[in-house]
Each structure stands twice: as C-alpha cells, then as structure tokens.
Amino acid sequence: LIFMNLQSLWIASRPKTLIVSIAPVLLGLALSLNKEVFSSTLVALLTLFASIFIQLGTNYINDLYDYLSGADDENRLGPIRVVQAGLLSQNQIKKAALFSFGIALVIGIYLVFIGGIPILLIGSFALISGYCYTGGPYPLGYNGLGDIFVFIFYGLIAVPGTYYLQSGTLDIDSIIVGSSIGFIAVAILCVNNIRDINTDHKVGKKTLAVRFGSTFVTILYDCMIIFPYLCVLLLLTQHHFYLNLDLCLVFLSIPMAVKLIIDIHTKNGSDLNLVLYRTSNFMRLFFVLLLIGIYL
C-alpha cells in the first residue's frame, strides 16, 4: 500500500515538468559561478530543494482542486491525474501538498536568515501563490492569472533570487536569463490551456484560452518560444557577456523551436500531449545549452 501511494505521488508530482523548477535555480547558480560570486554549496542545494518542493506542492494542490472543480473528469485529454483516477484520496493528496509546502517553508526560514527581507518576500509570495494557483478563494489558474504567476516565479524570481542568495546583489543579467526560461515555462502552460479549453470552459475555469480563444494563446505560444532567443541576444549586449560566442550555443535549438511552432498551429485535442512533451524537452535543451554557454 505504501509503495502504491509513493508511486501515485510520483505520478502526481508530474516529474516531466519538474525541469521548470530545476532549470532557473541551476541557471542562477551558473551565473554566480561565471561572475565568481558563488558563496555556498549548502545554500545552492537548499535553494534547489525549496524550488522543487514549491512546485511539488503546487502540482499536488492542482491535482486536488482540478478534480473538485470538475476540470479533471473521465473525459480529460491530458495525462492521468491521481485523485480523478482514484489512485489517491483527497485527504492523501492534500497531506502531500501541505508536507511539500512545509518542507519548502522550513528551508525558506534558513534562506531568509541568509538573504534577509528580499528572500522573505520572495518565499512568502512563492508559497502563497503555489497554493492559490488552483486553491483558495481566488484561484490564479482559474482567473487567467496562471501565466503571469508562472513567468514571475519561474522567470523573474527564481533565477535572480538564486543569484542574490549567492552574491547578495541583484543583477540585470540574472533578470534577462530568468526571463528567457520563464517564457518557455509559460509556453508549456499555453499548450495545456489550448488542449483543455473545452473542459475548462464547461467548469468556468477562465484561462487565457477560455477568455480570448485558442488563436490568441497559439500566438502567445509562438512569442514564448521566440522571446527566449531575444533574451540571449540582449544578454550579448550586456557588459559581462558582450559578444560572448559561448552563449550562441542556444541557437542550436532553433530547429526544435520551429518544429514546435508548426505543431502548435497544426495539432489539436489529445495530439497536443505530444506538443506538451516536446515543449518540456525544448526547455531542457535550451536550458542545458544556455547553462553551458554561461558556465563557459
């Protein structure tokens, strides 16, 4: 029974999406190494774990509240959801979410001791938003604010926040790098929202796709795939990375980006699961190439 629960929790954690919380932290650390301001391996590891546990808590809460709202039913087109499938009870998934947020909170207390008020504000925002993404009185994901939250947390906060914990300073390069990976995180959400537009509409989940239509979100997806490259071009104009050709490694991922843009315009329904999977892979590739480029 314990093994089955662990297996179900693993499914509910959506392991293929965890790159969204891992990539920004590792990029922030690579940037701190590049600029020779890296100060603590312990703080680096704790930052990574905090980011992962916040995403785990968010995913677990999402699994529960999408079931309670009716957004996840037997007709869903996406991957299996454990509460809807009966693999875990509502109480079990809620405990898993609270445990994950609790671990992140404990780690966060130590990180606040290291980074002070800015980290307190960042951590509080992350934990509250993680729960309120699909839970609470005004769920962000149900009111068209999910995309903004994803970009702010996984883009504008995770990379600069990680860099700040190592250096004690805020850096414009970290914001540019964060934005590049934040845009791809939003692209992943765009595919989800286009795929689920019909079921979301039925249960009153007002994603951007429901509010403005799939064409709008398809164009948004195109932008979210293109903008990361513009961020790298901007980075090449900054003093520290001025015309640093190592960063040009990321442009090796352009063929994959082109294929994704074609796919989002030509596939629909359950076929979008493949686009979702490939967008996650695109994030992995872009992240690794950018990581190498920064570290070199």
Secondary structure, 3 states (H helix, E strand, C coil): CHHHHHHHHHHHCCHHHCHHHHHHHHHHHHHHHHCCCCCCHHHHHHHHHHHHHHHHHHHHHHHHHHHHHCCCCCCCCCCCCCCCCCCCCHHHHHHHHHHHHHHHHHHHHHHHHHHCHHHHHHHHHHHHHHHHCCCCCCCHHHCCCHHHHHHHHHHHHHHHHHHHHHHCCCCHHHHHHHHHHHHHHHHHHHHHHHHCHHHHHHCCCCCHHHHHCHHHHHHHHHHHHHHHHHHHHHHCCCCCCCCCHHHHHHHHHHHHHHHHHHHHHHCCHHHHHHHHHHHHHHHHHHHHHHHHHHHC
